Amino acid sequence: MFSKSRINEPGPKAGEAEKAKAFEAPTAPRSGDAPIPSAPRAKPPASMLSSDLVVTGNLKTTGDIQIEGTIDGDISAHLLTVGENATVRGEVVADDVVINGRVIGRVRGLKVRLTSTARVEGDIIHKTIAIESGAHFEGSVQRQDDPLNTGKRAQQAPAAGQAQQPRPQQGSAAAAPTAHGKPAEGAPKA
């Protein structure tokens, strides 16, 4: 009777053939073919330090950390979240810092946010800052374009400055007047 043939059916629209090829299963690369790029890796979840954990020492990661316990040491991370019942005693350095709990020490971050339950005792060096109503803060706030690198420069600068200061000459200290207003013995008279 009647049969359906493909001759009369419309073909795929422009661009659909490419889409169909994109969904096909990848084949094993043949010699001379470029390797098939892998899909970008998903960002791992934040490392969580639970409320019963007490850490004495420094923490450093390029990832994210959520703290619910107590940390006695410095922390360096990409995103740092201090939980409402958490306590950090030390310097905090991160691209993004969200403080819900207590921090005793300097905070350095590109974005710093103190929520209404935050308790911070120390200086904050930031590029942008948000302090919610109810947050408790004791210290100074300083805006810098690159707050993450200021600590290293500040520690190195005094050491370099001390090395460049000239030492006083032996005779210069003796020329100073004594408590009586007279030059010390052996000092040149003016």
Beta strands, then each sheet from edge to edge (+ up, - down):
strand 1: 47-49
strand 2: 54-56
strand 3: 59-60
strand 4: 64-67
strand 5: 70-72
strand 6: 75-82
strand 7: 87-89
strand 8: 92-99
strand 9: 102-104
strand 10: 107-114
strand 11: 119-121
strand 12: 124-131
strand 13: 136-138
strand 14: 141-143
sheet 1: 1+ 4+ 6+ 3+
sheet 2: 1+ 4+ 6+ 8+ 10+ 12+ 14+
sheet 3: 2+ 5+ 7+ 9+ 11+ 13+
end
